Amino acid sequence: MKRTLKLAAAALGAALLVPAFATAAHADASDCEKWSFCFFYNSNQQGSHDTLGDSVPNLAGYIFTSPGNGQGQPVKNNAASVVNNGCPAHVYFNSNFSGPNDFIPMFESANLENTYNENASLSFTTQLCA
């Protein structure tokens, strides 16, 4: 009986540690620094992300860098959600700030709708910063 209890306690302890280790390698919205904009590989600010601080007319060459699903993949045409910790911004379907877009207010996070996995540029609306 004692051996069974010890095995059960060890199994429970191991089960409790697994989520802690899995979470440690997971990027989330809190990883996005103030006055920056983060693209996330998955919806609901999940998976790997990449952080930008300026408008970008063409997201080619940017990759998801943080740990998580999508790490190493291109940001262009692969982002599903965002966190905006800076000025209001638009994510555009096309390069050079054109085509359908998603508006992301200051200090908001969102799943992309008009540019879900079809995002090519980012433009900050700096005159709207308070």
C-alpha positions in Angstrom: 0.0 0.0 0.0 2.8 2.4 0.9 4.5 1.7 -2.4 1.3 2.4 -4.3 0.9 5.8 -2.5 4.5 6.7 -3.3 4.0 5.9 -7.0 0.8 7.9 -7.1 2.4 10.9 -5.4 5.4 10.7 -7.8 3.0 10.5 -10.8 1.0 13.5 -9.5 4.1 15.5 -8.9 5.3 14.8 -12.4 1.9 15.7 -13.9 2.0 19.0 -12.1 5.5 19.9 -13.4 4.7 19.3 -17.1 2.4 22.3 -17.4 4.9 24.5 -15.7 7.6 23.5 -18.1 5.3 23.8 -21.1 4.2 27.3 -20.1 7.8 28.5 -19.6 8.6 28.1 -23.3 5.3 29.7 -24.4 5.1 33.3 -25.6 2.1 35.3 -24.6 0.7 38.8 -24.7 2.7 39.8 -21.6 5.9 39.3 -23.7 5.0 42.2 -25.9 6.9 45.3 -24.6 5.4 48.7 -24.1 5.4 50.9 -27.2 5.7 47.9 -29.5 3.5 45.8 -31.7 3.6 42.0 -31.7 2.4 39.7 -34.4 1.4 36.2 -33.1 1.5 33.0 -35.2 -1.7 31.7 -33.6 -5.1 33.2 -32.7 -5.7 34.6 -29.2 -2.1 35.8 -28.9 -0.7 32.2 -28.8 2.4 30.7 -30.4 5.5 32.4 -31.4 5.6 36.1 -31.9 7.7 38.9 -33.4 8.0 42.4 -32.0 8.1 45.5 -34.1 8.5 49.2 -33.1 8.0 51.0 -36.4 5.8 51.0 -39.5 6.9 48.3 -41.9 5.9 48.6 -45.6 6.7 45.0 -46.3 6.9 42.3 -43.7 9.1 40.1 -45.9 12.2 39.1 -44.0 10.6 39.3 -40.5 10.2 35.9 -38.7 8.5 34.7 -35.6 11.4 34.6 -33.1 10.0 33.7 -29.6 9.5 30.1 -28.4 6.3 28.5 -29.4 4.3 27.2 -32.4 5.5 28.9 -35.6 9.0 29.9 -34.4 11.2 30.5 -37.4 8.3 31.0 -39.8 7.9 34.2 -41.8 5.5 36.8 -40.3 4.3 37.9 -43.7 1.0 36.1 -44.5 1.3 34.0 -41.3 0.0 36.1 -38.4 -3.3 35.3 -36.8 -3.4 37.7 -33.9 -1.7 40.8 -32.5 -1.0 42.9 -29.4 -0.6 46.6 -29.8 1.2 48.2 -26.9 1.7 51.5 -28.7 0.1 53.9 -31.1 -3.0 52.9 -33.0 -2.0 50.8 -36.0 -3.3 49.2 -39.2 -2.3 45.8 -40.4 -2.7 45.7 -44.2 -3.4 42.8 -46.6 -0.9 44.2 -49.2 2.6 45.6 -49.0 3.0 49.4 -48.9 -0.1 49.9 -46.7 -2.8 49.1 -49.1 -5.8 46.8 -49.4 -8.1 45.4 -46.7 -6.9 46.1 -43.2 -7.5 45.6 -39.5 -7.4 48.6 -37.2 -5.8 47.9 -33.8 -6.3 50.6 -31.2 -3.7 51.6 -28.6 -3.1 48.9 -25.9 -5.4 46.4 -27.5 -5.1 42.8 -28.6 -7.1 41.2 -31.3 -7.5 38.2 -33.6 -7.0 39.5 -37.2 -10.1 39.4 -39.3 -9.5 41.1 -42.6 -5.8 40.1 -42.7 -5.8 36.7 -41.0 -2.8 34.9 -42.4 -2.7 37.5 -45.2 -0.8 40.3 -43.7 1.9 42.2 -45.6 2.5 45.6 -43.9 2.0 47.5 -40.7 1.4 51.2 -40.3 1.3 53.2 -37.0 -1.0 56.2 -36.8 1.3 58.3 -34.7 -0.8 61.5 -34.8 -3.4 59.6 -32.7 -0.9 58.8 -29.9 -1.8 60.5 -26.6 
